[in-house]
Every structure is written in structure tokens, then in C-alpha cells.
Amino acid sequence: EEANKITMISTGDNSIIEVISKPEVSEKPGPFEHLAFATDKVDEMIEKVRKAGYKIKDEPKDLDIQAEVVYPVRIAFCIGPVGEIIEFFCEK
């Protein structure tokens, strides 16, 4: 099975665009499938989302993304208002 390829592109103003290629074709859950926000407050953002009544897809956790250079992050995911997957991540 071919792995997804991920590219992180800095916009230069502390924003990052994450581009994920997927070998399979799937229906998007909303107007777009996945939106990622860089923040140093992953846990706090998930609590705000929870209090607003949105579904938490994945609770905050630390993860080492395996790449040419290991990329340690803290991540969490929720489901947005139109079904999109929203990710909060922090480089560690």
C-alpha cells in the first residue's frame, strides 16, 4: 500500500499549508477534507472545541512523524461544522 505523501509549506507569517496526497479517491466530508492549524495550545484548542459542542475525533497526543528527519508534534483532531476534519498541531 502506497503511503500518503505530506508536504508542509510555510507561508512566512507563522501559517503553514499542509498538502497531503492520497493514492485512493474518496468523497470529501465537507467543502474540503482536512484543515490544519499550527498552535502551541493544542490541548486548550480541543477544550474550546469540546465546549462549543463539536465532536472530538482524536484527543491530543504526542507523535513522532517519520520522515527524512523525525518530526515530533503534538496533535489533535475534531470534526468541523460542515464535516471537515480540523487538526491542531504543535511542533515539539
Buried (B, 14 or more C-beta within 10 A) or exposed (E): EEEEEEEBEEEEEEEBEBEEEEEEEEEEBBEEBBBBBBBEEBBEBBBEBEEEEBEBEEEBEEEEEEEEEEBEBBBBBBBBEEEBBBBBBBEE
